[in-house]
């Protein structure tokens, strides 16, 4: 039988992860809708959704997706796994169109196509993963001058954003919170990859728990992961989701690929044409993601601009007095206009 390459395993796991996560959004949303009919909505502080099976099914599906994504980093480089996360947006958008009856606009369709095209280009030109023989080898990669410079620059940037920019501009500039969580997220991914390799080697019979490097990477993953989630929640609480999601995806994906490329030498041995093709595919995915969220934001704004309920002005009705029954022939009534509304240009 033909042996499956590590990249193929990583690709399959990354696609499965995106499918699970995309489906989980739909299941959770249906669960939240059902729960809202029986009690207070989650947005209003209610917890009725905790008794809704579909919401728990969505949470379970999301957990499966995150586990698959974690394992994918063991087999494939970040330049292949991370961009494929955009496929979850396609899955959720398409399912929302058919299941939740949320219209997918032409701009959203273009975004989906762009993500698919970009993903195909990245997969076709992705470099082969080099599996380290031990956590000590990963530690040697992490302590090379190139990655040490990246890590020190990242920590200096995060420290500056937290101590200086966050108190002054955190509530007004979206790049402050997202800059912190994206930078910490890139360190989280390389640490998780090291832990994943350690687990795989241990399961293969080469115990890595004895190395202090394993526990160091675990500590870094926990600290950076918690910080990443904390500042992402601050961004989501302060700014519109339609703005946070695409900017965070672009920043997180870019910094993760840079960090992994420096530490694990993902592009070593590749031709310039292959690297250029990967970058073009990545830019295409990022552009498609932005188009998708732009379409969603436009749909939400259109819904918010529906004439009912009306925010401004008042309505006056002129009822035809010639009718014997004022409520019998409503079609004979005249809808006058909104008072105090500006005239059309």
C-alpha positions in Angstrom: 0.0 0.0 0.0 1.1 3.5 -0.8 2.3 5.4 2.3 0.5 8.7 3.0 2.8 11.7 3.4 2.8 13.8 6.5 1.6 16.8 4.5 -1.4 14.8 3.2 -2.2 13.9 6.8 -1.9 17.5 7.9 -4.0 18.6 5.0 -6.8 16.1 5.7 -6.8 17.1 9.4 -6.8 20.8 8.6 -9.8 20.4 6.2 -11.6 18.3 8.7 -11.0 20.9 11.4 -12.4 23.6 9.3 -15.5 21.5 8.5 -16.1 20.7 12.2 -15.7 24.3 13.3 -17.9 25.6 10.4 -20.7 23.2 11.3 -20.3 24.0 15.0 -21.2 27.7 14.4 -24.5 26.6 12.8 -25.4 24.1 15.5 -24.7 26.6 18.2 -26.7 29.3 16.5 -29.7 27.0 16.0 -29.4 26.0 19.7 -29.3 29.7 20.8 -32.4 30.5 18.7 -34.3 27.6 20.2 -33.1 28.6 23.7 -34.2 32.2 23.2 -37.8 31.0 22.6 -37.8 29.4 26.1 -36.1 32.0 28.2 -33.8 35.0 28.2 -31.4 35.4 25.2 -27.7 34.8 25.7 -27.0 38.4 24.6 -29.3 39.5 27.5 -27.4 37.5 30.1 -29.6 34.4 29.9 -28.2 30.8 30.2 -31.1 28.9 28.8 -28.9 27.6 26.0 -27.0 25.4 28.5 -30.1 23.1 28.5 -30.2 23.0 24.7 -28.8 19.8 23.2 -27.9 21.4 19.8 -25.8 24.0 21.5 -23.8 21.3 23.3 -23.5 19.5 20.0 -22.0 22.6 18.5 -19.5 22.9 21.4 -18.5 19.3 21.0 -18.1 19.7 17.3 -15.9 22.8 17.8 -13.8 20.9 20.3 -13.3 18.1 17.7 -12.2 20.7 15.2 -9.7 22.3 17.5 -8.2 18.9 18.4 -7.9 18.1 14.6 -6.2 21.4 14.1 -3.8 20.8 16.9 -2.8 17.4 15.4 -2.5 18.9 11.9 0.3 21.1 13.1 2.3 17.9 14.1 2.3 16.6 10.5 2.3 19.8 8.3 3.9 23.2 8.4 2.0 26.2 9.6 2.2 27.7 6.1 -0.2 24.9 5.0 -2.4 24.5 8.1 -3.0 28.1 9.2 -4.4 29.5 6.0 -6.8 26.6 5.6 -8.6 27.9 8.7 -10.4 30.2 6.3 -12.4 27.2 5.0 -14.4 27.1 8.2 -15.8 30.5 7.2 -16.9 29.1 3.9 -18.5 26.1 5.5 -20.4 28.3 8.0 -21.4 30.9 5.4 -22.8 28.2 2.9 -24.6 26.3 5.7 -26.1 29.6 7.0 -27.4 30.3 3.5 -29.2 26.9 3.2 -30.0 26.0 6.8 -30.5 29.4 8.5 -31.8 31.1 5.4 -29.2 33.9 5.8 -28.7 35.2 2.3 -25.2 34.8 0.9 -24.6 37.9 -1.3 -22.6 37.9 -4.6 -19.7 39.5 -2.7 -19.7 36.6 -0.3 -19.7 34.1 -3.1 -16.7 35.8 -4.6 -15.0 35.6 -1.2 -15.7 31.9 -1.0 -14.3 31.3 -4.4 -11.2 33.4 -3.6 -10.6 31.3 -0.4 -10.9 28.0 -2.3 -8.6 29.2 -5.1 -6.0 30.5 -2.6 -6.2 27.3 -0.6 -5.6 25.1 -3.7 -2.5 27.2 -4.6 -1.1 27.0 -1.1 -1.7 23.2 -0.9 0.0 22.7 -4.3 3.1 24.6 -3.3 3.4 23.9 0.4 6.8 22.6 1.6 7.3 19.2 3.0 7.3 19.0 6.8 10.6 18.0 8.5 9.7 16.0 11.6 12.2 16.7 14.4 13.7 13.7 16.2 13.3 15.2 19.7 12.1 18.2 21.7 15.8 19.0 22.2 16.1 19.5 18.4 13.1 21.9 18.5 14.8 23.7 21.4 17.9 24.2 19.3 15.7 25.6 16.5 14.0 28.0 19.0 17.4 29.3 20.4 18.8 30.1 17.0 19.6 33.9 16.5 16.8 34.4 13.9 13.9 33.1 16.1 15.4 34.6 19.3 15.3 38.0 17.5 11.7 37.4 16.4 10.6 36.3 19.9 12.4 39.3 21.6 10.9 41.7 19.1 7.4 40.2 19.7 7.7 40.5 23.5 9.0 44.0 23.2 6.1 44.9 20.9 3.6 43.3 23.3 5.1 45.0 26.3 4.9 48.4 24.6 1.3 47.8 23.5 0.2 46.7 26.9 2.0 49.3 29.0 1.8 52.4 26.8 -0.8 52.0 24.0 -3.6 50.0 25.7 -4.4 52.5 28.5 -4.5 55.4 26.0 -5.8 53.9 22.7 -7.2 50.4 23.6 -10.8 51.5 23.4 -10.5 53.4 20.2 -7.9 51.7 18.1 -8.6 48.1 17.1 -5.0 47.3 16.2 -3.9 47.6 19.9 -5.8 44.5 21.2 -5.5 42.6 18.0 -1.8 43.3 17.8 -1.3 41.9 21.2 -3.3 38.7 20.7 -2.0 38.0 17.2 1.6 38.4 18.4 1.1 36.1 21.4 -0.9 33.7 19.1 2.2 33.2 16.8 4.2 32.1 19.8 1.3 29.9 21.0 1.3 28.0 17.7 5.0 27.2 17.6 4.8 26.1 21.2 1.8 23.9 20.5 3.6 22.4 17.5 6.6 21.5 19.8 4.2 19.9 22.3 2.5 18.0 19.6 5.8 16.6 18.3 6.7 15.6 21.9 3.4 13.7 22.3 3.8 12.0 19.0 7.4 10.9 19.8 6.4 9.7 23.2 3.5 7.6 21.7 6.1 6.1 19.3 8.2 5.0 22.3 10.6 7.8 22.6 9.7 9.5 25.9 10.0 13.3 25.8 8.6 14.0 29.3 12.1 13.8 30.8 13.3 16.8 28.8 12.8 20.2 30.6 12.2 21.7 27.2 8.9 19.9 26.9 7.6 21.6 30.0 9.0 24.9 29.0 7.1 24.8 25.7 4.0 23.8 27.6 4.3 26.7 30.0 4.8 29.2 27.1 1.8 27.7 25.3 -0.4 28.2 28.3 0.8 31.7 29.1 0.6 32.9 25.5 -2.7 31.1 24.8 -4.4 32.6 27.9 -3.1 36.1 27.0 -4.2 35.6 23.4 -7.8 34.7 24.4 -8.0 37.5 27.0 -7.1 40.3 24.5 -9.2 38.7 21.7 -12.2 38.9 24.1 -11.4 42.5 24.9 -11.4 43.3 21.1 -14.7 41.4 20.6 -16.3 43.3 23.6 -15.1 46.7 22.3 -15.4 46.5 18.5 -17.8 45.0 15.9 -17.3 41.3 15.2 -17.4 42.0 11.4 -14.4 44.3 11.8 -12.5 42.2 14.4 -12.7 38.8 12.5 -11.0 39.7 9.2 -8.3 41.9 10.8 -7.5 39.3 13.4 -7.4 36.5 10.8 -5.0 38.5 8.6 -2.7 39.5 11.4 -2.7 36.1 13.2 -2.2 34.1 10.0 0.6 36.4 8.8 2.6 36.4 12.1 2.1 32.7 12.6 3.5 31.8 9.2 6.4 34.2 9.8 7.2 32.7 13.2 7.0 29.1 12.0 9.0 29.9 8.9 11.8 31.4 11.0 11.8 28.7 13.6 11.2 25.5 11.6 12.7 26.8 8.3 9.5 25.9 6.4 10.8 27.5 3.2 14.3 26.0 3.2 15.1 24.3 0.0 12.1 25.7 -1.9 12.5 27.6 -5.1 11.6 31.3 -5.4 8.7 30.5 -7.7 7.2 28.1 -5.1 7.5 30.6 -2.3 6.0 33.3 -4.5 3.1 31.0 -5.4 2.4 30.3 -1.7 2.5 34.0 -0.9 0.0 34.7 -3.7 -2.2 31.9 -2.5 -2.1 33.3 1.0 -2.9 36.8 -0.2 -5.9 35.4 -2.2 -7.2 33.6 1.0 -6.8 36.8 3.1 -8.6 38.8 0.4 -11.4 36.3 0.2 -11.8 36.3 4.0 -12.1 40.1 4.0 -14.7 39.9 1.2 -16.8 37.4 3.1 -16.9 39.5 6.2 -17.6 42.6 4.1 -20.6 40.9 2.6 -21.8 39.8 6.1 -21.4 43.3 7.4 -23.3 44.7 4.4 -26.1 42.2 5.0 -26.3 43.1 8.7 -26.4 46.8 7.8 -29.2 46.2 5.3 -31.2 44.4 7.9 -30.6 47.3 10.3 -31.9 49.8 7.7 -35.3 48.0 7.2 -38.2 50.5 7.6 -39.6 48.6 10.6 -39.1 49.6 13.4 -38.5 53.2 12.4 -36.0 55.1 14.4 -36.8 58.6 13.3 -39.8 60.5 12.2 -43.5 59.5 12.6 -46.1 58.0 10.3 -49.4 59.6 9.4 -52.2 57.8 7.7 -54.9 59.4 5.5 -58.0 57.2 5.6 -60.5 57.5 2.8 -63.8 58.7 4.3 -65.7 57.6 1.3 -65.5 54.0 2.4 -68.5 52.7 4.4 -66.2 50.6 6.5 -62.8 52.1 7.3 -61.2 48.8 8.0 -62.8 46.9 5.1 -60.9 48.3 2.2 -57.5 49.1 3.5 -56.1 49.2 0.0 -58.0 52.4 -0.6 -56.1 54.1 2.2 -53.2 56.3 1.5 -49.8 55.9 3.1 -48.8 59.6 3.4 -45.1 59.8 4.3 -42.6 60.1 7.1 -42.7 63.5 8.7 -39.5 65.4 9.2 -37.6 63.0 6.9 -35.1 64.5 4.3 -36.2 64.6 0.7 -34.5 62.1 -1.6 -31.5 63.3 -3.5 
